[in-house]
Amino acid sequence: MRNVIVLSCGLFLLLACRQNEIEEYAEIPRIGFENTSNVGGCPERYVLFTDEDYLKRITVKTDSVKVELMGHALETPGTCCFERIDEEEKAVLQVELPSQLTVVPGVYSFYLKFEVYRPEQTGTGYSALLGFDTAHPEHGFAPGKAEGKQMRIVGEYRLKPSVWNNYFGLYSDGKYRFMLDFFGGVYTSVGQTSENRRIVREAYAEYRLTHPAIVDENGNEIVFP
């Protein structure tokens, strides 16, 4: 009988503690970025600019990330403030996003939209780290899960096609941009024929009559075979 009483008391205390933890966690509206990773870490959104985007003159892309509310439901509208977090030794990505949004009662998640500008250089990962501006006097939420406090936006400008085979000579960004402008299509749409090599070679020779040389990544003038 004594063992039963002790066991009952233990279960009561355990349930009471768990209930108190839930109430303590739920008493304040909390917020965080969605993180679907099984290993935690900072969630990422990857934005890629390609040769197709170059042809379409796309230099800005719109993307979004899901923001989740936790704890008690809102009884009145709340303001959520965002900030960029400065990082040392990082290639900085240009991103535009609202500094704050109003969350109304009945909303348990929403999407934060942002604009990403094409990086200046190709082949380099640029990034921006976002977080919640908890120091802002209008921010009305407590932090949520630790793995949802920040979110990284990664932008890359990948111009070189994976199928480049040197049919038009050694690759360089400047050469490929000239080809994109001249042919009006990406590499896979340009026939690898001696005629196409001839006309692009002649087109570049004509271009040089009134323009400075286009140079490769080593500073040498491009050559069409």
Secondary structure as GFF3:
##gff-version 3
##sequence-region A 1 225
A	DSSP	alpha_helix	2	26	.	.	.	ID=ss1
A	DSSP	beta_strand	30	33	.	.	.	ID=ss2
A	DSSP	beta_strand	44	49	.	.	.	ID=ss3
A	DSSP	alpha_helix	51	55	.	.	.	ID=ss4
A	DSSP	beta_strand	60	70	.	.	.	ID=ss5
A	DSSP	beta_strand	78	85	.	.	.	ID=ss6
A	DSSP	beta_strand	95	96	.	.	.	ID=ss7
A	DSSP	beta_strand	100	103	.	.	.	ID=ss8
A	DSSP	beta_strand	109	117	.	.	.	ID=ss9
A	DSSP	beta_strand	126	132	.	.	.	ID=ss10
A	DSSP	beta_strand	142	143	.	.	.	ID=ss11
A	DSSP	three_ten_helix	146	148	.	.	.	ID=ss12
A	DSSP	beta_strand	150	157	.	.	.	ID=ss13
A	DSSP	alpha_helix	173	183	.	.	.	ID=ss14
A	DSSP	three_ten_helix	187	189	.	.	.	ID=ss15
A	DSSP	alpha_helix	194	208	.	.	.	ID=ss16
###
